[in-house]
Amino acid sequence: MADEGFRNDWATKDFYKVLGVAQDASAADVKKAYRKLARENHPDSNPGDDAKHEKFKAVAEAYDVVGDEVKRAKYDEFRALQSRGGFGAGMGGGGFSGGGFNLDDLLRDGNVRSGGGLGDMFGDLFGGGARSRTQQQASRPRRGADVESTATIGFTEALEGVTVSLRLTTDAACPTCQGTGGKPGTRPHICPECEGAGFVVAGTGGAFSINETCPACGGRQLVYDEACPTCHGSGRGTSARAIQARIPAGVKDGAKIRIKGKGGAGDNGGPAGDLFVTVKVTPHRVFGRKGDNLTLDVPVSFDEAALGGEVRIPTLGGSPVTLKLPAGTPNGRTFRVRGKGATRRDGTKGDLLATIEVQVPANLDPTAKEALEAYRTATAGKPLREGLFS
């Protein structure tokens, strides 16, 4: 509930004290104090100083309230009620003891001078307003962008695994200004466009509005009188670097390998993004691949297929093996050689699939031709195509 959140947290915060101004300080004095403290404690000016980062958030939160005329009036009204005991221990479901008011009525009906009700006040002051949230988000660590690259490797390298060198160009903080966007040696000041919020409110043409990154400061909340000559005020640059990437054994053509932490650099101390490497595998002269199995076309002669025999075939990266062809082996039959394929993720290997291709000679010497003529005569009574016409 709004009142519960107020009692447990916000009641202890003195926004005037945070800004170092008196309660009756003018709006100009409040803004001046805020700008001074924001400049002194901004994360861009104090990298790695967590204490100043927290101070910057507190200052931004305080200015979000007392820097706004309407919110300040409601905040002052709240402080006045608190000082009169209006929010003592008796506050709860039955209301509070001071002043003859009932808290539920206040939250519902808005019986305060500013006309908005304490429910509205809590929504404005203690609900985590848009400006305060955006200021905190702007200085929050952000993860770097993911980067994509391509590596072309050989067929054998894909089966055995290989380490490749990749040249990457990624987005990074400008090396001249270290991401501030300002010319080195110049001092920053609060962005006059967004008044240090890091965003501006843009209307949508209806009853709603949206927050957009400030075009003047790019969301960094600070601007410089002179922009960085290298990045022209953007604060961003490029980083060229070479990395060593390990491609695991058994990787397939077109596979995408993720390498954590090798992508673009993060902002405000955030982690780097990841690198995604798409693998292109060049084809092999003899072997092919089908999943975790290797494939091989084995040419054999007519007599080897018809009479049977032994045929030696190669394996990739190992010793040759011998296939025993039974008599009458048909063209296109596939033999499986166990454990001679690609490496799987669990370290085991697929198989080698050897497919028989019966070769028909284009030219015959007289002796071979005479032998085939004799074969034709011996098999003339066994037509092969009779079944096509039945």
C-alpha positions as CSV (number, residue, x, y, z in Angstrom):
1,M,0.0,0.0,0.0
2,A,1.1,3.6,-0.6
3,D,1.0,4.6,3.1
4,E,2.9,1.4,4.1
5,G,5.7,2.1,1.6
6,F,5.9,5.7,2.8
7,R,6.1,4.8,6.5
8,N,8.8,2.1,6.0
9,D,11.1,4.1,3.7
10,W,10.4,7.6,2.4
11,A,9.5,9.1,5.8
12,T,13.1,9.1,6.8
13,K,14.4,11.1,3.7
14,D,15.1,14.8,3.8
15,F,15.5,15.9,0.2
16,Y,16.5,19.4,1.2
17,K,19.3,18.0,3.3
18,V,20.5,15.8,0.4
19,L,20.8,18.9,-1.8
20,G,22.3,21.0,0.9
21,V,19.7,23.8,0.8
22,A,17.2,25.3,3.2
23,Q,13.5,24.4,2.9
24,D,12.7,27.9,1.8
25,A,15.4,28.0,-0.9
26,S,14.4,29.5,-4.2
27,A,13.9,27.3,-7.3
28,A,17.0,28.8,-8.8
29,D,19.1,27.9,-5.7
30,V,17.7,24.4,-5.7
31,K,18.7,23.9,-9.4
32,K,22.1,25.5,-8.8
33,A,22.8,23.1,-5.9
34,Y,21.6,20.1,-7.9
35,R,23.8,20.9,-10.9
36,K,26.9,21.4,-8.7
37,L,26.3,18.1,-6.8
38,A,25.4,16.2,-10.0
39,R,28.6,17.4,-11.7
40,E,30.8,16.4,-8.8
41,N,29.3,13.0,-8.4
42,H,28.4,12.0,-11.9
43,P,29.5,8.4,-12.8
44,D,31.3,9.6,-16.0
45,S,33.5,11.8,-13.9
46,N,34.1,9.3,-11.2
47,P,34.5,5.8,-12.8
48,G,34.7,3.1,-10.2
49,D,33.7,5.3,-7.2
50,D,30.6,3.5,-5.9
51,A,30.0,6.0,-3.1
52,K,29.8,9.0,-5.5
53,H,27.5,6.9,-7.8
54,E,25.1,6.4,-4.9
55,K,25.4,10.1,-4.0
56,F,24.5,11.0,-7.6
57,K,21.4,8.8,-7.5
58,A,20.3,10.3,-4.2
59,V,20.8,13.9,-5.6
60,A,18.8,13.0,-8.7
61,E,16.0,11.5,-6.6
62,A,15.9,14.6,-4.4
63,Y,15.8,17.0,-7.3
64,D,13.1,15.0,-9.0
65,V,10.9,16.1,-6.0
66,V,11.9,19.5,-4.8
67,G,13.0,20.6,-8.3
68,D,9.3,20.3,-9.4
69,E,7.0,23.0,-8.2
70,V,3.9,20.8,-7.8
71,K,5.8,17.9,-6.2
72,R,7.6,20.2,-3.9
73,A,4.4,21.7,-2.6
74,K,3.0,18.2,-1.9
75,Y,6.2,17.2,-0.3
76,D,6.2,20.3,2.0
77,E,2.6,19.5,2.9
78,F,3.5,15.9,3.8
79,R,6.5,17.1,5.9
80,A,4.2,19.6,7.7
81,L,1.7,16.8,8.5
82,Q,4.5,14.6,9.7
83,S,5.9,17.3,12.0
84,R,2.4,17.7,13.6
85,G,2.3,13.9,14.4
86,G,-0.2,13.2,11.6
87,F,1.7,10.0,10.7
88,G,2.5,8.5,14.0
89,A,2.4,4.9,15.2
90,G,-1.4,5.1,15.1
91,M,-1.4,5.2,11.4
92,G,-3.0,2.0,10.0
93,G,-6.2,0.6,8.7
94,G,-8.1,2.8,11.2
95,G,-6.6,6.1,10.2
96,F,-4.3,8.3,12.3
97,S,-4.7,10.2,15.6
98,G,-3.6,13.7,14.7
99,G,-5.7,16.5,13.4
100,G,-9.0,14.7,13.2
101,F,-8.4,13.3,9.8
102,N,-8.7,9.7,8.6
103,L,-5.8,8.5,6.5
104,D,-8.1,6.4,4.3
105,D,-10.1,9.6,3.5
106,L,-7.0,11.5,2.7
107,L,-5.7,8.8,0.4
108,R,-9.1,8.6,-1.3
109,D,-10.5,12.1,-1.3
110,G,-7.5,14.4,-1.5
111,N,-8.0,16.6,1.5
112,V,-4.7,18.5,1.2
113,R,-4.1,22.1,0.2
114,S,-2.6,21.1,-3.2
115,G,-5.8,19.3,-4.1
116,G,-4.3,16.0,-5.2
117,G,-4.7,13.9,-2.1
118,L,-2.0,11.9,-0.3
119,G,-2.6,9.0,-2.7
120,D,-1.5,11.3,-5.6
121,M,1.3,12.6,-3.5
122,F,2.6,9.2,-2.8
123,G,2.3,8.3,-6.5
124,D,4.3,11.4,-7.4
125,L,6.8,11.4,-4.7
126,F,7.3,7.8,-3.6
127,G,6.3,5.7,-6.5
128,G,9.6,5.8,-8.3
129,G,8.8,8.6,-10.7
130,A,9.8,8.3,-14.4
131,R,12.7,10.9,-14.1
132,S,14.3,9.2,-11.1
133,R,14.0,5.7,-12.7
134,T,15.5,7.0,-16.0
135,Q,18.4,8.7,-14.2
136,Q,19.2,5.5,-12.3
137,Q,18.9,3.5,-15.5
138,A,21.2,5.9,-17.4
139,S,24.0,5.3,-14.9
140,R,23.3,1.6,-14.4
141,P,25.8,-0.9,-15.8
142,R,24.7,-2.2,-19.2
143,R,25.8,-5.3,-21.0
144,G,27.7,-4.9,-24.2
145,A,26.3,-5.9,-27.6
146,D,26.7,-9.3,-29.1
147,V,29.0,-9.6,-32.1
148,E,28.8,-12.0,-35.0
149,S,31.7,-13.3,-37.1
150,T,32.4,-16.1,-39.6
151,A,35.2,-18.7,-39.7
152,T,36.0,-20.9,-42.7
153,I,37.8,-24.2,-41.8
154,G,38.8,-27.4,-43.6
155,F,36.8,-30.6,-43.6
156,T,39.3,-32.4,-41.4
157,E,39.6,-29.5,-39.0
158,A,35.8,-29.6,-38.5
159,L,36.1,-33.3,-37.4
160,E,39.1,-32.9,-35.2
161,G,38.5,-29.4,-33.8
162,V,40.8,-26.4,-34.4
163,T,41.7,-23.0,-32.9
164,V,41.2,-20.1,-35.3
165,S,42.3,-16.5,-35.2
166,L,39.5,-13.9,-35.7
167,R,39.9,-10.2,-36.4
168,L,37.0,-8.3,-34.8
169,T,35.8,-4.7,-35.1
170,T,33.4,-3.9,-32.3
171,D,31.6,-0.9,-30.9
172,A,33.5,0.5,-27.9
173,A,34.0,3.7,-25.9
174,C,35.8,6.4,-27.8
175,P,39.5,6.0,-26.9
176,T,40.1,9.8,-26.9
177,C,37.4,10.9,-24.5
178,Q,36.8,7.5,-22.8
179,G,33.1,7.6,-23.7
180,T,32.2,11.0,-22.3
181,G,31.8,12.7,-25.7
182,G,33.8,15.8,-24.6
183,K,37.1,17.2,-25.7
184,P,39.8,16.0,-23.2
185,G,40.6,18.8,-20.7
186,T,37.1,20.4,-20.8
187,R,34.7,20.1,-18.0
188,P,31.1,18.8,-18.3
189,H,27.9,20.5,-17.2
190,I,24.3,19.5,-16.8
191,C,22.5,19.1,-20.1
192,P,20.2,22.1,-20.5
193,E,17.9,20.2,-22.8
194,C,16.9,17.5,-20.3
195,E,18.2,19.2,-17.2
196,G,20.3,16.2,-16.3
197,A,17.4,13.6,-16.6
198,G,18.9,11.9,-19.7
199,F,15.5,11.9,-21.4
200,V,12.9,14.2,-22.7
201,V,9.1,13.7,-22.7
202,A,7.5,13.4,-26.1
203,G,3.8,13.5,-26.7
204,T,2.1,10.9,-28.8
205,G,-0.7,13.1,-30.0
206,G,-3.2,11.7,-27.5
207,A,-3.5,11.5,-23.7
208,F,-0.3,9.7,-23.3
209,S,3.4,10.7,-23.5
210,I,6.6,8.7,-23.7
211,N,10.1,9.2,-22.5
212,E,12.8,9.4,-25.2
213,T,16.6,9.6,-24.9
214,C,17.7,13.2,-24.9
215,P,19.0,14.1,-28.3
216,A,21.4,16.7,-26.9
217,C,23.3,14.5,-24.5
218,G,22.5,11.0,-25.8
219,G,21.2,10.0,-22.4
220,R,24.5,10.7,-20.7
221,Q,23.0,13.7,-18.7
222,L,26.1,15.8,-19.2
223,V,27.3,17.9,-22.2
224,Y,30.6,19.6,-23.0
225,D,31.2,23.0,-24.5
226,E,33.6,21.4,-26.9
227,A,32.8,18.0,-28.4
228,C,35.5,15.3,-28.7
229,P,37.3,15.7,-32.0
230,T,37.5,11.9,-32.6
231,C,33.9,10.8,-32.0
232,H,32.2,14.3,-32.5
233,G,30.4,14.0,-29.2
234,S,28.9,10.6,-29.6
235,G,31.2,9.0,-27.0
236,R,31.5,5.9,-29.1
237,G,34.2,4.5,-31.3
238,T,35.4,1.2,-32.7
239,S,37.8,-1.4,-31.4
240,A,39.8,-3.7,-33.7
241,R,41.3,-6.8,-32.0
242,A,42.3,-10.3,-32.7
243,I,41.1,-13.2,-30.6
244,Q,41.7,-17.0,-30.6
245,A,38.5,-19.0,-30.8
246,R,38.3,-22.7,-30.2
247,I,36.1,-24.6,-32.7
248,P,35.0,-28.0,-31.1
249,A,35.5,-31.3,-32.8
250,G,32.6,-32.6,-34.9
251,V,31.2,-29.1,-35.8
252,K,28.9,-29.1,-38.8
253,D,28.8,-26.7,-41.7
254,G,26.6,-23.7,-40.8
255,A,26.8,-24.2,-37.0
256,K,26.9,-21.2,-34.8
257,I,29.4,-21.3,-31.9
258,R,28.9,-19.0,-28.8
259,I,31.9,-17.6,-27.1
260,K,30.9,-15.8,-23.9
261,G,32.4,-12.4,-23.0
262,K,34.1,-11.8,-26.4
263,G,31.6,-9.4,-27.8
264,G,31.2,-5.6,-27.5
265,A,32.4,-3.8,-24.3
266,G,29.7,-3.0,-21.7
267,D,28.8,0.5,-20.5
268,N,29.3,1.8,-16.9
269,G,31.2,-1.3,-15.9
270,G,28.7,-3.7,-17.4
271,P,29.8,-7.1,-18.8
272,A,30.9,-7.6,-22.3
273,G,28.5,-9.2,-24.8
274,D,29.1,-12.6,-26.5
275,L,30.7,-13.5,-29.8
276,F,28.7,-15.8,-32.2
277,V,30.9,-17.5,-34.8
278,T,29.2,-19.1,-37.8
279,V,31.3,-22.0,-39.1
280,K,31.8,-22.6,-42.8
281,V,33.3,-26.0,-43.7
282,T,35.0,-26.5,-47.0
283,P,34.1,-29.8,-48.8
284,H,36.6,-32.8,-48.9
285,R,37.8,-34.3,-52.2
286,V,36.8,-37.9,-51.2
287,F,34.6,-37.9,-48.1
288,G,31.2,-36.4,-47.5
289,R,29.2,-36.1,-44.3
290,K,25.7,-37.1,-43.2
291,G,25.0,-36.1,-39.6
292,D,27.7,-37.7,-37.4
293,N,28.6,-40.2,-40.2
294,L,31.1,-39.9,-43.0
295,T,30.2,-41.0,-46.5
296,L,32.4,-42.5,-49.2
297,D,31.6,-43.6,-52.8
298,V,33.6,-46.8,-53.6
299,P,34.1,-47.6,-57.3
300,V,34.2,-51.4,-58.0
301,S,34.4,-53.4,-61.3
302,F,31.6,-55.5,-62.7
303,D,33.4,-58.8,-61.9
304,E,34.1,-57.6,-58.3
305,A,30.4,-57.0,-57.8
306,A,29.3,-60.2,-59.5
307,L,31.9,-62.6,-58.2
308,G,32.6,-60.9,-54.8
309,G,35.9,-60.0,-53.4
310,E,37.8,-57.8,-51.0
311,V,38.1,-54.0,-51.5
312,R,40.5,-51.7,-49.5
313,I,39.0,-48.3,-48.7
314,P,40.5,-45.3,-46.9
315,T,39.4,-43.8,-43.6
316,L,39.8,-40.2,-42.6
317,G,42.9,-39.8,-40.5
318,G,43.3,-43.5,-39.9
319,S,44.5,-46.7,-41.6
320,P,42.6,-48.2,-44.6
321,V,40.1,-51.0,-43.9
322,T,39.0,-53.9,-46.1
323,L,35.4,-54.4,-47.3
324,K,34.3,-58.0,-48.1
325,L,31.9,-57.9,-51.0
326,P,29.6,-60.9,-51.2
327,A,29.0,-62.3,-54.7
328,G,26.2,-60.5,-56.5
329,T,26.6,-57.1,-54.7
330,P,24.3,-54.7,-56.4
331,N,25.2,-51.2,-57.4
332,G,24.3,-48.6,-54.6
333,R,24.6,-51.0,-51.7
334,T,26.0,-49.3,-48.6
335,F,28.4,-50.9,-46.1
336,R,28.8,-49.5,-42.6
337,V,32.2,-49.3,-41.0
338,R,31.7,-48.7,-37.2
339,G,33.5,-45.9,-35.4
340,K,35.2,-44.2,-38.4
341,G,32.9,-41.2,-38.7
342,A,32.7,-37.7,-37.1
343,T,33.3,-37.0,-33.4
344,R,30.1,-36.5,-31.4
345,R,29.7,-34.2,-28.4
346,D,30.1,-37.0,-26.0
347,G,33.4,-38.0,-27.5
348,T,32.1,-41.1,-29.4
349,K,32.3,-41.3,-33.1
350,G,29.8,-42.0,-35.9
351,D,30.3,-44.5,-38.7
352,L,31.7,-44.5,-42.2
353,L,29.1,-45.3,-44.8
354,A,30.7,-46.8,-48.0
355,T,28.4,-46.9,-51.0
356,I,29.3,-49.3,-53.9
357,E,29.4,-47.8,-57.4
358,V,29.8,-50.4,-60.2
359,Q,31.9,-49.0,-63.0
360,V,31.1,-49.7,-66.7
361,P,34.2,-49.5,-68.8
362,A,34.0,-47.1,-71.7
363,N,36.5,-49.0,-73.9
364,L,37.2,-52.8,-74.0
365,D,40.3,-54.5,-75.3
366,P,39.7,-57.6,-77.6
367,T,40.2,-60.1,-74.8
368,A,37.7,-58.4,-72.4
369,K,35.2,-57.9,-75.2
370,E,35.4,-61.6,-76.2
371,A,34.8,-62.6,-72.6
372,L,31.7,-60.4,-72.3
373,E,30.4,-61.7,-75.6
374,A,30.6,-65.2,-74.1
375,Y,28.8,-64.0,-71.0
376,R,26.0,-62.5,-73.1
377,T,25.6,-65.8,-74.9
378,A,25.5,-67.7,-71.6
379,T,22.7,-65.5,-70.1
380,A,20.7,-64.9,-73.3
381,G,17.7,-66.9,-72.0
382,K,17.2,-64.7,-68.9
383,P,15.5,-61.5,-70.0
384,L,15.9,-58.7,-67.4
385,R,13.0,-56.5,-68.5
386,E,10.3,-59.0,-68.9
387,G,8.5,-57.7,-65.8
388,L,8.1,-54.2,-67.3
389,F,5.5,-55.4,-69.8
390,S,3.5,-57.8,-67.7
